[in-house]
Amino acid sequence: MPSVTTHYPPAVGVWESSLDWVRDWLGGIDWFAFVSIPVFTGVIGFLINWSGLWMLFAPLRFHGVRVPGMRELASVLPRQVQEVPGVLQGGVGWQGIIPARAAKMGSIAVDKAISKLGTPGDFYQQLEPDKIAEHIIAVFRPEVPELVDEVMRRESPQLWHDLPRPVREAVVDRVQGQLPSVVGRVTDEIGLHIDQLLDPKIMVIDHFADNPGLVVRIFRDFGQRELDLMVRFGFLFGFLLGVPVAVADSIAHQWWLLPVLGVFVGWTTNALGMWIIFEPPEPRRILGIRFHGLFLRRQDQAAEVYAQIIADDVITLERIGSFLLDGPRGDRTRQMLADALRPAIDQAAGVARPAVRVAIGSRRFDAIREQVAQEAVGRTMTPFKDPEFNEQQAGKIRTLVATRTKELPPRDFVDMMRSAIREDEWMLYAHGAIMGAAGGFLHLAIFGTQGG
């Protein structure tokens, strides 16, 4: 009887051979070593994101050692290497990326947000100049007798001594009587020239640079939940990325494969962690799943935290007063206030002004007027430092900043929060890649190469 040969279509033959290869592959797998790879990459992913957060926020100040010649060497190193905290200062160590870039973040915060939140005039009006004037009068009025007496004893002690007490008291009373109009003129003058006298950008940059912990608070106070979630996601991302790594390792049987793929897993884990925090800025559906940056989901809550920090620590009445008098344009402010105060001295002398000027001489009279005006400038600004009054007025700034921050387009909000660290994110990714490679070598040392 003739034999019958069965001929299968080519496609069926390929399918059969593929199944045979899969059976052989599955049969040759060391399952304990195979499963350990995604577990390993999951743990490494968790540690990468956990330590990455530490690198972002800590320490607040540079910790390390100064290396002789490092400062000179740094000038010829690639720009990205120069950005590593401490290198340009000639040191080897670390400072949290966000604290190290606090001044830069302050600058970007002003450009992206605070400048859109309001002009210096808007902030000043929120502080209610009329109430400021009332507070200055209430605090300054009891100091007038001491101020007048101090200046007169210094500039013209004999005349002041010879004047009858009722006359001296009358001078003081007239000065005190001038206070409401004079202080009103002072606050009006400040308001009129506030855009030239006050620079919120310099205020924010200087304060953030001196207090990097504030920048950390902006992230921590409203975003701690999301940051913790990012760390947990590190395990998930690492585990999922570890599955194809385990498959590739079981097929290739190459010792170098795990460390090389570990670099990819570490880099990608950190990149995905940053992505879920900030991207996408607006809700977007991908394959039916809704994606939205974790920080962006709570922009309103973030706005409240941000506003509180700005109002309580950065753009406060006390810091505005200090900036006006002691900032880069302090000389101009002092001169402007002195010009506003001088008429009060003339008016205090009343009809006796010509006689007084003749009696003590024009130069001495002008010197007294100038001294009273200059002394009054500093005392006029002293009420700006009253903590209780500061707290009362801070609520207005807080409301303004919170309202405008909530109205920011999501992309601008992301830029405000992320732009300062965007250029330095490569350090986090490189740190992830190094830890991924280290994890690959560690797994290789413990389990060896599958099938090797």
KELOMAR-982457 format. One line per field, with one value per residue (C-alpha): residue number from 0; chain; x, y, z. Coordinates in steps of 0.5 Angstrom, whole numbers, plus 500, padded with zeros to 3 digits. Layout:
nuro: NUM ... $
lummar: A ... $
xx: X ... $
yy: Y ... $
zz: Z ... $
END
This chain:
nuro: 0 1 2 3 4 5 6 7 8 9 10 11 12 13 14 15 16 17 18 19 20 21 22 23 24 25 26 27 28 29 30 31 32 33 34 35 36 37 38 39 40 41 42 43 44 45 46 47 48 49 50 51 52 53 54 55 56 57 58 59 60 61 62 63 64 65 66 67 68 69 70 71 72 73 74 75 76 77 78 79 80 81 82 83 84 85 86 87 88 89 90 91 92 93 94 95 96 97 98 99 100 101 102 103 104 105 106 107 108 109 110 111 112 113 114 115 116 117 118 119 120 121 122 123 124 125 126 127 128 129 130 131 132 133 134 135 136 137 138 139 140 141 142 143 144 145 146 147 148 149 150 151 152 153 154 155 156 157 158 159 160 161 162 163 164 165 166 167 168 169 170 171 172 173 174 175 176 177 178 179 180 181 182 183 184 185 186 187 188 189 190 191 192 193 194 195 196 197 198 199 200 201 202 203 204 205 206 207 208 209 210 211 212 213 214 215 216 217 218 219 220 221 222 223 224 225 226 227 228 229 230 231 232 233 234 235 236 237 238 239 240 241 242 243 244 245 246 247 248 249 250 251 252 253 254 255 256 257 258 259 260 261 262 263 264 265 266 267 268 269 270 271 272 273 274 275 276 277 278 279 280 281 282 283 284 285 286 287 288 289 290 291 292 293 294 295 296 297 298 299 300 301 302 303 304 305 306 307 308 309 310 311 312 313 314 315 316 317 318 319 320 321 322 323 324 325 326 327 328 329 330 331 332 333 334 335 336 337 338 339 340 341 342 343 344 345 346 347 348 349 350 351 352 353 354 355 356 357 358 359 360 361 362 363 364 365 366 367 368 369 370 371 372 373 374 375 376 377 378 379 380 381 382 383 384 385 386 387 388 389 390 391 392 393 394 395 396 397 398 399 400 401 402 403 404 405 406 407 408 409 410 411 412 413 414 415 416 417 418 419 420 421 422 423 424 425 426 427 428 429 430 431 432 433 434 435 436 437 438 439 440 441 442 443 444 445 446 447 448 449 450 451 $
lummar: A A A A A A A A A A A A A A A A A A A A A A A A A A A A A A A A A A A A A A A A A A A A A A A A A A A A A A A A A A A A A A A A A A A A A A A A A A A A A A A A A A A A A A A A A A A A A A A A A A A A A A A A A A A A A A A A A A A A A A A A A A A A A A A A A A A A A A A A A A A A A A A A A A A A A A A A A A A A A A A A A A A A A A A A A A A A A A A A A A A A A A A A A A A A A A A A A A A A A A A A A A A A A A A A A A A A A A A A A A A A A A A A A A A A A A A A A A A A A A A A A A A A A A A A A A A A A A A A A A A A A A A A A A A A A A A A A A A A A A A A A A A A A A A A A A A A A A A A A A A A A A A A A A A A A A A A A A A A A A A A A A A A A A A A A A A A A A A A A A A A A A A A A A A A A A A A A A A A A A A A A A A A A A A A A A A A A A A A A A A A A A A A A A A A A A A A A A A A A A A A A A A A A A A A A A A A A A A A A A A A A A A A A A A A A A A A A A A A A A A A A A A A A A A A A A A A $
xx: 500 503 505 501 505 502 504 502 502 508 505 503 510 512 507 509 516 515 511 516 521 517 516 523 524 519 522 529 527 530 523 526 531 526 521 527 529 522 522 529 527 521 525 531 525 522 529 531 525 525 533 531 526 532 536 531 530 536 540 538 545 551 555 562 569 573 578 584 584 576 574 579 578 570 571 573 568 562 556 552 557 558 551 552 551 558 562 563 564 570 567 565 559 551 546 538 537 531 535 541 536 532 534 533 526 524 526 522 516 516 516 511 506 508 508 502 499 499 504 507 501 496 500 501 493 491 495 490 494 489 490 497 497 492 497 503 499 497 504 508 504 507 514 513 515 522 523 523 526 532 533 533 537 542 542 540 540 541 534 530 532 531 524 518 515 508 512 516 509 506 511 510 503 503 507 503 497 500 501 495 496 503 503 497 502 507 503 500 507 509 503 504 512 511 512 519 521 519 521 518 523 529 525 523 530 533 529 528 536 537 531 531 527 521 522 522 516 512 513 512 506 501 505 507 502 503 511 509 505 511 515 510 510 517 516 510 514 520 517 513 520 523 518 521 528 527 525 531 536 533 534 540 544 549 552 552 545 542 547 546 538 538 541 535 530 533 533 526 523 525 523 516 516 517 512 506 508 507 504 500 498 491 487 488 485 490 487 481 485 485 491 493 499 498 500 496 490 490 492 487 490 497 495 492 499 503 499 500 508 508 504 507 514 516 511 510 508 515 519 516 518 525 526 523 528 534 533 537 532 532 536 530 525 528 529 522 519 524 521 514 515 519 513 511 517 515 508 510 513 507 507 513 517 521 523 525 529 532 534 538 540 537 543 541 534 534 539 533 528 532 534 527 525 530 529 522 523 525 520 515 517 517 510 511 514 509 507 500 499 503 498 492 494 497 490 489 496 494 487 490 496 491 486 490 494 488 487 493 493 495 502 504 503 507 512 512 513 518 522 527 529 528 535 537 533 538 542 536 535 543 542 537 541 547 542 539 546 548 542 544 550 548 543 548 553 547 544 549 546 540 542 549 $
yy: 500 507 511 518 524 530 537 543 550 554 558 552 550 556 557 550 551 557 554 548 554 557 550 549 557 556 549 552 558 558 561 564 568 570 573 576 581 585 584 587 593 594 595 599 603 605 607 611 615 616 618 622 626 627 630 635 637 636 639 646 648 645 640 637 639 644 641 646 648 645 652 654 647 648 654 649 643 642 647 641 639 646 646 640 644 646 645 652 654 649 644 636 635 636 641 639 641 646 649 650 654 658 664 662 659 666 669 665 665 672 672 666 668 674 679 676 676 684 690 693 698 692 689 696 698 691 693 699 705 709 704 704 711 711 706 710 716 712 709 715 721 719 719 726 730 726 727 734 735 730 734 741 739 737 743 749 747 754 756 750 751 759 757 757 751 753 755 748 744 749 747 739 740 743 738 732 736 736 728 726 730 729 722 722 725 720 714 718 719 712 709 714 712 705 702 705 704 697 691 685 680 683 682 675 673 675 672 665 665 667 662 656 652 657 654 647 648 650 643 640 643 642 636 631 626 626 626 620 617 618 614 608 609 608 600 599 602 598 592 593 595 589 584 585 585 578 576 579 576 569 569 572 569 575 578 585 585 586 592 595 595 597 604 604 602 607 613 611 610 617 620 617 619 627 626 624 630 635 632 633 640 639 632 628 621 616 609 611 612 619 622 629 631 630 637 640 636 640 647 651 648 649 656 657 654 658 665 664 663 669 673 671 671 674 680 682 689 689 687 692 697 695 694 701 704 699 696 698 705 706 713 715 713 717 723 723 722 727 732 730 731 738 742 740 743 750 749 747 754 758 765 765 762 768 771 764 763 770 768 762 763 761 755 753 753 749 744 743 742 737 733 733 730 725 722 722 718 712 712 713 706 703 701 697 692 691 683 684 689 685 679 683 686 679 677 682 679 672 673 677 671 665 668 670 663 659 663 662 657 650 651 657 654 648 653 656 650 646 651 652 645 643 644 640 634 630 629 625 621 620 618 613 610 609 606 601 599 598 594 590 588 586 581 578 577 574 570 570 569 565 559 561 $
zz: 500 498 504 505 506 509 507 511 509 510 515 519 519 522 527 530 530 534 539 539 541 546 549 550 552 558 560 560 565 572 574 581 577 572 577 581 576 575 583 583 578 582 588 585 582 588 591 585 586 593 593 587 592 597 591 589 596 601 604 604 604 600 604 601 601 597 592 591 583 582 581 576 573 573 568 562 564 560 562 565 569 572 574 579 586 588 582 580 587 587 592 591 595 594 595 593 586 588 594 589 584 589 586 579 581 584 578 574 579 578 570 570 575 580 574 572 579 579 579 585 585 585 591 595 594 597 603 604 604 608 613 613 614 620 623 622 625 631 632 630 634 641 638 636 642 643 636 636 643 640 634 637 643 638 633 637 644 647 643 645 652 652 649 654 656 653 646 646 647 642 637 638 638 631 629 631 628 621 622 618 612 612 613 608 603 604 603 597 594 595 592 586 585 587 581 581 588 589 585 587 582 586 593 591 588 594 599 596 595 603 605 600 605 603 596 598 602 596 594 600 603 598 594 599 597 590 591 596 590 585 590 590 582 582 584 579 573 575 576 569 566 569 565 558 561 564 558 554 559 559 551 550 556 556 563 560 559 565 567 560 561 568 565 561 567 572 567 564 572 574 567 568 575 573 568 572 577 571 565 561 564 562 562 556 554 552 550 554 560 563 564 568 572 579 581 576 579 585 582 587 593 591 589 597 599 594 596 604 603 598 603 610 608 601 599 606 609 613 607 603 608 608 601 600 605 605 598 591 591 598 597 592 597 603 599 597 604 607 601 603 611 610 609 616 620 616 618 625 626 624 623 628 622 619 626 628 621 623 630 629 622 615 615 622 621 614 618 623 618 614 621 623 616 616 623 621 615 619 624 619 616 623 624 617 622 627 627 628 623 618 619 618 612 609 608 602 599 600 597 591 590 591 586 580 581 580 574 571 565 567 562 566 572 570 568 574 578 574 569 575 575 568 566 572 571 567 574 577 570 571 578 576 570 575 580 575 572 580 581 574 577 584 581 576 582 586 581 575 568 566 562 563 $
END
